[in-house]
């Protein structure tokens, strides 16, 4: 019992001493346990908001369409004796493509010419007889009936000579058809018949298809909500259209908007447009799918940031602005368009601010940031590019 009393007294003394030490230290031990270590700044790549003249584009998917396509057919029947083109060759309008054996038609013209000459000789004789009979009739030695009969014969022979000439003209046209020529300038396709074969007007594929590619057209569709803007800008002058490859990376040609279709496609809510391109380099090909950029207008002194700076959240687009105190501020923005890696910002930013363009995935509103520069920034950009490439 005595031992237990001694132990209790010792414990009480220890507790009292501990309380006095804690009181004299001002509770610094507890304070040390409560204070948290501030997080390290997040390394990011930042860039200033820029001001520049920004073209405003309307983008769509278009199909390249040839303005003219000619199936070269024969209008007569005959044997092909010559092919004067190679497949894929550029030909001019009126250029010879093939030759049909002309000899049967030349022989027919010779026969018809002989008939005309015979009838012309008979007409000359009838005119001489009419002149002689008319003179005799004036002297009373020829009856009126004889003169009238002679006049009728002259008229009949004149009509015969005209008919002979018409047949010769028709045969000459047929002879001209033995030369198969291109009606338009363009590129020849695959040959459908070989030399030595008989070609017919009823052949479904003809000789070859010639497709005009200079100039060439592109048809594309845009939402009907864009129609009022397009009409307003067209009233001020022709609109420029730029053609890119289907992936949007390769510029193919530059042309102009020709026409807006006269009705809306109800099923899709779009309007069809047609543009024309000079296509001097032959980079646009009939049937090709391309990306079309219609230059609507140019925004003067617009605010632009790198497209990678713009993030998407539940409430819409936003960026992280680097404040003067070195923190990241989440800022909602309104983006007019993102083109060629640059975002045009309508509202939410001013021209003298700095935004985070890479490294946002570790940020939240109020995070401390450490903008990288020089070699560190290039290494971070490279690492980000590698991560984007990973599946």
RAGI-V281951 format. One record per helix or strand of 2 or more residues. SS is the DSSP state (H for helix, E for strand). FROM is the first residue (numbers start at 1). LEN is the number of residues. Records with the same first field share a line. If there is no record, write none. Layout:
SS = FROM-LEN / FROM-LEN
This chain:
H = 2-24 / 28-7 / 103-36 / 144-33 / 224-11 / 307-3 / 360-3 / 374-16
E = 42-7 / 50-16 / 69-4 / 78-6 / 90-2 / 96-5 / 179-3 / 186-3 / 198-2 / 208-4 / 216-8 / 240-5 / 251-15 / 270-8 / 289-18 / 311-3 / 316-7 / 327-6 / 334-6 / 342-6 / 354-5 / 368-4
